Amino acid sequence: MDAYLTIGVVALFVLLAIAVVASLLLRRRLSRRTASMRYLLELADHLESDLKTCRAELQQAHAVMSLNPDLPAASEQEAAHAIEAGLRSLLQQRLWIRDRAPRASQAELDEAARSMSDARERLRPLLQALGQAQRELDSAMREHIRREPEA
C-alpha cells in the first residue's frame, strides 16, 4: 500500500509540474500576442499621424507656393492622391487587425507589424525632406517679404 501511495504522490507532483509549466507557457504566449496586438495598433496610430502630418505640410507648402491657394497645382493633387492612397491602405490594415488579427498566428501578427514598420521607415525620410523644404520655403518667403518694401 505504501508503494502505491508513493507512486500516486509522485504522479500527482509530476502532473502538477506539467500543469504549472503548461500554464506558464500559455500565459507567455498570450502575453506575447497581447504585446504584438498593442504594438500593431500603436504602429497604425503612428503611421496615420505621419500621413496626416505629411498631408498638412504638403497643403501648407503648396498654399505658400501657389498664387491662388484655392486652385491646387497638379503636383499637389498627385501628392494628395498618394497620401490618400496611403490612408486607404492603412484603413485596410486596421480592418485586417479588427477582423483577422484575433485569430491570426503570431507569425502573421509579426509580419503585419513588420510591414507597417517598413512603411513608416520609408515615409520618415520623406517627412524629414518635406519639413526641411518647408523651413527653406518659409525662410525664402520671409526674405522675399523683407526685400519687397525696398523695391
C-alpha positions in Angstrom: 0.0 0.0 0.0 2.9 2.4 0.8 4.3 1.9 -2.7 1.0 2.8 -4.3 0.8 5.9 -2.2 4.3 6.9 -3.1 3.7 6.4 -6.8 0.4 8.3 -6.5 2.1 11.3 -4.8 4.9 11.3 -7.3 2.4 11.1 -10.2 0.4 14.0 -8.6 3.5 16.1 -8.4 4.5 15.3 -12.0 1.0 16.3 -13.2 1.1 19.4 -11.1 4.5 20.3 -12.5 3.2 19.7 -16.1 0.2 21.9 -15.4 2.3 24.7 -14.0 4.7 24.6 -17.0 1.8 24.5 -19.4 0.1 27.4 -17.8 3.3 29.4 -17.8 3.8 28.7 -21.5 0.2 29.6 -22.3 0.5 32.8 -20.3 3.7 33.7 -22.1 2.1 33.1 -25.5 -0.9 35.2 -24.6 1.3 37.9 -23.2 3.3 38.0 -26.5 0.1 38.1 -28.6 -1.2 41.0 -26.4 2.0 42.8 -26.8 2.0 42.2 -30.6 -1.5 43.5 -30.9 -0.7 46.6 -28.8 2.4 47.2 -30.9 0.4 46.7 -34.2 -2.2 49.2 -33.1 0.4 51.7 -32.0 2.2 51.4 -35.3 -1.1 52.0 -37.1 -1.7 55.2 -35.0 1.8 56.5 -35.7 1.6 55.8 -39.4 -1.7 57.6 -39.6 -0.3 60.5 -37.7 2.7 60.6 -40.1 0.5 60.5 -43.1 -1.8 63.3 -41.8 1.3 65.4 -40.9 2.6 64.9 -44.4 -0.7 65.9 -45.9 -0.9 69.0 -43.8 2.7 70.1 -44.6 2.1 69.5 -48.3 -1.0 71.6 -48.3 0.8 74.3 -46.4 3.7 74.3 -48.8 1.5 74.3 -51.9 -0.6 77.1 -50.4 2.5 79.3 -49.9 3.9 78.5 -53.3 0.8 78.9 -55.4 -0.6 82.3 -56.5 -4.1 81.1 -55.8 -4.1 78.5 -53.0 -7.8 77.6 -53.8 -6.7 76.1 -57.1 -4.4 73.1 -56.4 -1.5 72.5 -58.7 -1.1 69.2 -60.5 1.8 68.2 -58.2 -0.3 68.9 -55.2 -3.1 66.7 -56.5 -0.6 63.9 -57.1 0.8 64.2 -53.6 -2.7 64.4 -52.2 -3.7 61.2 -54.1 -0.6 59.4 -52.8 -1.3 60.3 -49.2 -5.0 59.4 -49.6 -3.9 56.0 -51.1 -1.6 55.5 -48.0 -4.5 56.3 -45.7 -6.8 53.9 -47.6 -4.1 51.2 -47.3 -3.9 52.0 -43.6 -7.6 51.6 -43.3 -7.4 48.2 -44.9 -4.7 47.3 -42.3 -6.9 48.4 -39.5 -9.8 46.3 -40.8 -7.4 43.3 -41.0 -6.4 44.0 -37.4 -10.1 44.2 -36.3 -11.3 41.2 -38.3 -8.4 38.8 -38.6 -5.8 39.6 -36.0 -7.5 37.9 -33.1 -7.3 34.6 -35.0 -4.0 35.3 -36.8 -0.9 33.3 -36.0 2.0 35.0 -34.2 3.9 34.9 -37.5 1.1 36.8 -39.2 1.0 39.4 -36.5 4.7 39.8 -36.7 4.6 40.2 -40.5 1.8 42.8 -40.3 3.8 44.8 -37.8 7.0 44.5 -39.9 5.1 45.7 -43.0 3.7 48.7 -41.1 7.1 49.5 -39.6 8.7 49.3 -43.0 6.1 51.7 -44.4 6.9 54.2 -41.6 10.6 53.8 -42.3 10.0 54.6 -45.9 7.9 57.6 -45.0 10.3 59.0 -42.4 12.9 60.4 -44.9 10.1 61.9 -47.0 8.7 63.7 -43.9 12.1 65.0 -43.0 12.7 66.2 -46.5 9.3 67.8 -46.5 10.0 69.5 -43.2 13.3 70.8 -44.5 11.7 72.1 -47.7 9.0 73.8 -45.6 11.6 75.5 -43.5 13.5 76.7 -46.5 10.3 77.9 -48.2 9.4 79.8 -45.0 12.8 81.3 -44.9 12.7 82.3 -48.6 9.2 83.8 -48.1 10.4 85.9 -45.1 13.4 87.1 -47.2 11.1 88.0 -50.0 8.8 89.9 -47.7 11.8 91.8 -46.3 13.0 92.8 -49.7 9.6 93.7 -51.1 9.1 97.1 -49.3 12.5 98.3 -50.6 11.6 97.7 -54.3 
